[in-house]
Amino acid sequence: IAGRGAPEREGEDMGGSNAVDPQGGPKRRTRRNVNQNLGCVYCWATDAETGQPCTSRSAEGSNLPYCERHRREGDGAIQVLDHPEDHGVGKIVVANIDLPKGYKFVYWGKRCRWRGCKGEDRAMSFRPNGGVIDPTGCEGQQVQFMACPGPSERSNIKCTDVCFGKTYDTSLVGREIETSEPVKKNHQLLQWYGSKEWFESRGIPRTNVGTEAHPAPQRKKKLKSATEGGRKRKAKGQLKPEVGTSGQEHVKPEEDVMVQLTPKGLLVASDLLEVGGRPFEYSIHRLDRERRFAVSQAFPDLGSAEEVLAVPTFQCALGVDLNPEAGIPETLVQEEMNRLHMNIVMLESEVYSQLTARGFFCDSVDPLTGCSMHSRSGSRYSEVYSAHKLLGYQILEANGIRMIPMVVHPQFGTSGYPVTIFSTAPPDILHEVLQAATTQAALSVGSGSNLRTDELR
């Protein structure tokens, strides 16, 4: 999607309010669930004085869906401030009004090559082979000042694949970003910069940026006491596994309320990392008798090894919700899933090579088939049910459109891409190998990443 006047993405609600253009031409319409102009003919910004969508058209001949005034002054829905407590953080972006999930901005600037970019720390990737977007010196470009969430915080902004301008455009170009959750007035907008290496390479400590006056969204704690988890299970109904006709396990709740369970057998939980330009995390778990039996059925060559550890991994899709009901075009979802599959295969191959060279068993569940990647295949292994049992993640049940259930990651939602690795290696060796493989994968050239340290392909 390129240029001013580009249509909304497939699946966007088209039924908002209408307003007649006094100059004639297309009527101004607003989005159904977000108080913002629909399409790109009219300015996307909110008027700071009225708190309502701007009534002006986008600037003539511009790629960006902003009028001249708001491109110069910025969107009235947000403001840029100096961090009130930590000058090392620099500037922050704060909501002037309550922003709903899905409110759109454009990360815009001049298109240039990465190696010639003046503001490399704020540059964002553009179209494939189209260089990067450099916002340096662009008056009114507010979102370049969004802070990165600290260790106990999470981002509330995500980048999409919608771009404004052609691949080799000489005018100002942009890329769509949107709120991934509601943002209250005076709360900060946070964008994930990249893994901890981004900060380490610059000698910058990664710190929490939220303050009492301008809070930041907090990461959800994964661990809960066994007592608390037990009480919730008794109160709301235990989820019970069933076996479908495909041989895969799935979950059917006794009640409609999904239950957040306590992670089981947790030995190691990684920080939020990066693989191929996508946020990535893993954890290492011991298996109980039920899970151990399911693993032995999926991997017959595992035999009767005394202990096997499970490593559930999750990548976050870039700007794409993998839920079929989200309305994202199937071609975009498939392209992103191919990228995610390539990323995990690259990482898993390195882990497999290192561990088997040391004499340990290692295998993984192929996300395309649900069967083993390397050894003899047994029964299919359910990533969804496994994530529920090991991590306590909720499950989105199948319906008429979505023929399989989906796991709901506490941060990634239904944009999470799960793959589990299994090994007989001790936890310390397994963690060491995973760290090395993740670091190597993070250094590989990504595709379509919105992380600000991207190299061009």
Secondary structure, DSSP 8 states (H G I E B T S, - for coil): --STT----TT------EE--TTSSS-EEB-SSSSSB-SSSB---B-TTTSSB--SB--TT-SSS--HHHHHH--TTEEEEE-SS-TTT-EEEEESS-B-TT-EEEEEEEEE-GGG-TTGGG-EE-STTS-EEE-TT-TT--GGG-B---TTB---EEEEEEEES-TT-SS-EEEEEEESS-B-TT-B-B----SHHHHHTTT--------SSS---B-------HHHHHHHHHHH---EEEE-TTS-EEEE-SSSS-------SEEEE---EEETTEEEEEEEEE--HHHHHHHHHH-GGGTT-S--EEEEEEEE-SS----GGG---HHHHHHHHHHHHHHHHHHHHHHHHHHHHTT--EEEB-TTTSSBSSS---S---HHHHHHHHH--EEE---SS--S-EEEBTTTBTTEEEEEEEE-S-HHHHHHHHHHHHHHHHHS--SS---TT----
